[in-house]
Amino acid sequence: MGGVDCSAMDLTTLLLVILSIGAASVPLIALLGLLVWMDRYEREPLWLVGLIFLWGATCAVAIAVVGSYVLLYPAEALLDAGTADAVGAVIIAPLIEEPGKALVLLLLVRSVHFDNPTDGFVYGAAAGLGFGMTENFCYFASQAVEGSVGSWLTLVFIRTLFSAPMHACATALVGMCFGFAKFRNWPQRFILVPAGLAAAIALHTMWNGLLVLDGAAGAGGLLALVDFALMVGVFMLMFVAYQFSLWRESKLLRREFGALVAEGVLPADQVAHLSSWSSRTFATDWLPDGIARRDYIETATMLAFRRFQARARPDQPFYAAQSTLLRNKLATILAAAASGGTFAPGDDSA
């Protein structure tokens, strides 16, 4: 990461350094906001997403800097400068940065806010985008001092469209594996989480490796173009994986709501609306009078998730207890509406 000598700056350089702050942060924060918005059924708390983003931007970067320094020291002693730099980019950086970003997921996985692969995708992407923001700023500011306006714009374009999203995809992949593993047995957990981390390291290695190889082999940008094309494919696959995870949530909701109908807790005509993002978001004519829309939807949705989780993890009584509380709260909401009253969200501790 290059240093910036403010005394040597001219006006253009100073302006580019200032613009580097916005170029590094605004697009990535906007992308994170889009991912959070797309989480249709159970959005994660913004404060928690923000904290994980800050983890990536600070703690994960610190781990990467210290770890790379420790591992690069023997490489620089044994190899020439060019080879040591290549080893650092292709081998050491992925091995240090991916676990550093993913460590926050390990700390978070037992949280009640981390329920499924969709949550893992959002949290992982937040950590990766935070890391990418700090890394991008360091590169942008250094290029502002050492290069031209054109080279700065090129770097901003490439790193914003490819490098930072690569970090987001890599850590999101680990997060999804954590989410899949959380409500599965120990053998599956033992396989899923290391496999996700290995895939993230491999993705990072591929991205850095082809760029380094392009320069070392004098390919004239051909391998870089291949790298860009491969990353576009990765981004598309991750988008499909995210949509598939959201579809699984919708399927789970329909199944659990159907069971609640059979148990006499939920009216049958509510299932189609509660499990449809468009109806939940835009339609208003399906709710009985006297029901607070947001509280009702959140209660029913969380009840569906907690029912599934209680069956998947009978060893953790929290989920069964929450399921009972939410079931009682939902019944109270509907009973109040049926009697012509209005249920206030504060009427129940669930």
LUMTIPA-184317 format. One line per field, with one value per residue (C-alpha): x, y, z; chain. Coordinates in pm, whole numbers. Layout:
BEGIN
u: c(X; ...)
v: c(Y; ...)
w: c(Z; ...)
chain: c(A; ...)
//
This chain:
BEGIN
u: c(0; 160; 218; 101; 340; 110; 396; 466; 110; -3; -367; -461; -301; -472; -808; -756; -667; -986; -1189; -1032; -1233; -1563; -1451; -1352; -1659; -1971; -2004; -1937; -2174; -2438; -2380; -2414; -2737; -2870; -2787; -2959; -3266; -3281; -3303; -3680; -3816; -3599; -3364; -3064; -3029; -2855; -2642; -2506; -2441; -2262; -2044; -1943; -1863; -1639; -1476; -1378; -1257; -1044; -982; -961; -724; -506; -494; -398; -122; 35; -6; 136; 432; 512; 482; 651; 961; 1111; 998; 1181; 1492; 1498; 1366; 1431; 1200; 982; 926; 859; 596; 430; 429; 281; -1; -88; -30; 13; -260; -544; -426; -423; -701; -979; -959; -919; -1242; -1426; -1324; -1614; -1855; -1715; -1769; -2123; -2251; -2405; -2599; -2979; -2951; -2757; -3024; -2960; -2747; -2908; -2791; -2445; -2436; -2522; -2283; -2001; -2053; -2049; -1711; -1570; -1694; -1554; -1215; -1238; -1318; -1004; -786; -926; -861; -499; -448; -640; -453; -116; -203; -313; 35; 244; 45; -162; -529; -583; -410; -609; -938; -840; -751; -1076; -1273; -1103; -1093; -1450; -1598; -1382; -1142; -1379; -1673; -1430; -1368; -1744; -1813; -1534; -1650; -2019; -1940; -1794; -2096; -2341; -2154; -2176; -2548; -2602; -2395; -2558; -2868; -2704; -2519; -2153; -2017; -2185; -2060; -1709; -1717; -1914; -1722; -1366; -1493; -1635; -1310; -1107; -1331; -1288; -909; -915; -1126; -889; -587; -734; -802; -455; -276; -398; -314; 36; 86; -27; 251; 515; 441; 410; 63; -27; -348; -492; -485; -625; -922; -970; -960; -1225; -1449; -1414; -1501; -1814; -1912; -1842; -2054; -2343; -2315; -2314; -2619; -2798; -2691; -2831; -3161; -3175; -3127; -3411; -3630; -3554; -3668; -3996; -4045; -3976; -4226; -4499; -4440; -4443; -4740; -4927; -4860; -4983; -5305; -5351; -5300; -5566; -5326; -5314; -5599; -5555; -5591; -5282; -5030; -5001; -4953; -4711; -4485; -4487; -4245; -4465; -4778; -4592; -4440; -4710; -5053; -5267; -5610; -5524; -5470; -5764; -5856; -5678; -5353; -5024; -4880; -4510; -4540; -4774; -4549; -4235; -4401; -4536; -4206; -3991; -4231; -4189; -3810; -3804; -4031; -3790; -3488; -3645; -3682; -3335; -3163; -3361; -3045; -3091; -3411; -3397; -3557; -3845; -3908; -3907; -4140; -4391; -4371; -4414; -4701; -4883; -4814; -4948; -5262; -5309; -5273; -5534; -5770; -5754; -5833; -6123; -6275; -6249; -5955; -5601; -5295; -5005; -4655; -4564; -4843; -4622; -4259; -4189)
v: c(0; 319; 624; 972; 1271; 1569; 1819; 1699; 1731; 1973; 2076; 1795; 1533; 1666; 1664; 1302; 1196; 1359; 1200; 867; 872; 889; 655; 392; 421; 538; 258; -18; 119; 153; -210; -324; -127; -301; -645; -562; -435; -755; -961; -977; -1173; -1109; -814; -804; -525; -231; -169; -523; -506; -177; -325; -614; -369; -180; -509; -568; -210; -212; -539; -758; -510; -507; -888; -882; -625; -800; -1151; -1055; -884; -1194; -1438; -1212; -1164; -1510; -1493; -1163; -1308; -1614; -1480; -1187; -887; -970; -1331; -1234; -982; -1249; -1498; -1230; -1149; -1499; -1713; -1509; -1248; -1499; -1720; -1427; -1199; -1455; -1598; -1242; -1130; -1451; -1446; -1212; -1475; -1728; -1477; -1405; -1748; -1821; -1494; -1509; -1275; -1533; -1779; -1905; -1882; -1553; -1395; -1539; -1393; -1044; -1055; -1199; -944; -666; -781; -818; -478; -313; -471; -370; -11; 34; -150; 55; 384; 290; 203; 505; 751; 603; 617; 979; 1067; 843; 831; 1039; 1126; 864; 589; 685; 661; 324; 190; 319; 154; -186; -208; -81; -320; -624; -624; -509; -723; -1017; -964; -944; -1264; -1457; -1376; -1408; -1761; -1840; -1678; -1889; -2203; -2092; -2036; -2380; -2543; -2378; -2599; -2918; -3199; -3190; -3389; -3147; -2847; -2991; -3014; -2702; -2430; -2535; -2597; -2244; -2092; -2300; -2184; -1821; -1859; -2027; -1745; -1481; -1676; -1701; -1326; -1224; -1504; -1427; -1058; -1139; -1398; -1152; -915; -1182; -1356; -1034; -1132; -773; -777; -1095; -1289; -984; -987; -1358; -1276; -1005; -1243; -1515; -1271; -1160; -1527; -1556; -1249; -1396; -1731; -1560; -1356; -1677; -1838; -1540; -1558; -1935; -1877; -1625; -1875; -2137; -1890; -1836; -2212; -2255; -1980; -2140; -2476; -2338; -2110; -2408; -2598; -2300; -2301; -2673; -2601; -2330; -2046; -1868; -1796; -1990; -1680; -1526; -1784; -1661; -1301; -1363; -1578; -1335; -1042; -833; -881; -814; -498; -343; -501; -363; -522; -861; -752; -760; -425; -339; -520; -333; -443; -445; -611; -877; -966; -972; -1187; -1442; -1457; -1501; -1765; -1964; -1950; -2034; -2337; -2476; -2397; -2559; -2885; -2862; -2786; -2952; -2928; -2549; -2469; -2101; -2172; -2374; -2106; -1831; -2035; -2061; -1689; -1586; -1830; -1680; -1329; -1409; -1563; -1252; -1020; -1212; -1247; -872; -798; -1048; -884; -539; -428; -332; -516; -285; -428; -359; -583; -893; -952; -1183)
w: c(0; -117; 101; 5; 42; 77; 44; -308; -432; -695; -723; -964; -745; -434; -615; -726; -373; -244; -523; -430; -108; -295; -573; -317; -94; -280; -541; -289; -26; -299; -405; -44; -13; -324; -183; 146; -41; -246; 73; 39; 330; 636; 595; 824; 1081; 916; 1225; 1206; 832; 893; 1167; 943; 662; 907; 1011; 650; 613; 930; 1117; 806; 644; 955; 957; 588; 637; 935; 794; 455; 617; 824; 533; 278; 490; 419; 54; 4; 168; -58; -390; -619; -587; -889; -787; -425; -539; -755; -467; -243; -484; -602; -293; 23; -32; -87; 201; 444; 321; 279; 634; 766; 601; 691; 1059; 1136; 1002; 1247; 1528; 1405; 1309; 1651; 1644; 1624; 1326; 1121; 1011; 659; 341; 239; 564; 503; 154; 279; 574; 365; 91; 353; 487; 136; 21; 333; 264; -102; -7; 202; -46; -334; -155; -92; -459; -586; -364; -457; -826; -784; -657; -881; -1206; -1443; -1452; -1722; -1528; -1217; -1407; -1553; -1211; -1060; -1341; -1308; -931; -884; -1138; -1068; -772; -498; -623; -631; -260; -200; -397; -226; 127; 33; -82; 260; 425; 227; 333; 697; 648; 494; 767; 1068; 1073; 951; 1127; 1224; 925; 684; 879; 881; 501; 401; 582; 479; 125; 110; 237; -10; -296; -188; -180; -522; -668; -527; -653; -1002; -1017; -898; -1077; -1427; -1386; -1263; -1535; -1801; -1704; -1653; -1983; -2180; -2296; -2375; -2176; -2327; -1999; -1822; -2061; -1991; -1621; -1662; -1859; -1597; -1320; -1504; -1510; -1138; -1065; -1264; -1084; -746; -844; -942; -612; -421; -608; -550; -178; -179; -367; -101; 164; -20; -47; 325; 408; 197; 365; 719; 654; 514; 837; 1040; 834; 905; 1276; 1268; 1347; 1012; 768; 445; 226; 391; 266; -92; 19; 306; 87; -208; -204; -435; -223; 100; -45; -261; -207; 74; 30; 180; 541; 782; 936; 1257; 1177; 1177; 843; 920; 1259; 1125; 832; 1047; 1313; 1064; 874; 1184; 1315; 994; 1018; 1389; 1337; 1080; 1298; 1605; 1412; 1261; 1593; 1873; 2086; 2107; 2303; 2206; 1869; 2015; 2278; 2017; 1798; 2084; 2165; 1802; 1750; 2048; 1925; 1576; 1725; 1943; 1642; 1442; 1737; 1804; 1439; 1438; 1743; 1590; 1804; 1712; 1831; 1919; 1862; 2224; 2352; 2333; 2429; 2137)
chain: c(A; A; A; A; A; A; A; A; A; A; A; A; A; A; A; A; A; A; A; A; A; A; A; A; A; A; A; A; A; A; A; A; A; A; A; A; A; A; A; A; A; A; A; A; A; A; A; A; A; A; A; A; A; A; A; A; A; A; A; A; A; A; A; A; A; A; A; A; A; A; A; A; A; A; A; A; A; A; A; A; A; A; A; A; A; A; A; A; A; A; A; A; A; A; A; A; A; A; A; A; A; A; A; A; A; A; A; A; A; A; A; A; A; A; A; A; A; A; A; A; A; A; A; A; A; A; A; A; A; A; A; A; A; A; A; A; A; A; A; A; A; A; A; A; A; A; A; A; A; A; A; A; A; A; A; A; A; A; A; A; A; A; A; A; A; A; A; A; A; A; A; A; A; A; A; A; A; A; A; A; A; A; A; A; A; A; A; A; A; A; A; A; A; A; A; A; A; A; A; A; A; A; A; A; A; A; A; A; A; A; A; A; A; A; A; A; A; A; A; A; A; A; A; A; A; A; A; A; A; A; A; A; A; A; A; A; A; A; A; A; A; A; A; A; A; A; A; A; A; A; A; A; A; A; A; A; A; A; A; A; A; A; A; A; A; A; A; A; A; A; A; A; A; A; A; A; A; A; A; A; A; A; A; A; A; A; A; A; A; A; A; A; A; A; A; A; A; A; A; A; A; A; A; A; A; A; A; A; A; A; A; A; A; A; A; A; A; A; A; A; A; A; A; A; A; A; A; A; A; A; A; A; A; A; A; A; A; A; A; A; A; A; A; A; A; A; A; A; A; A)
//
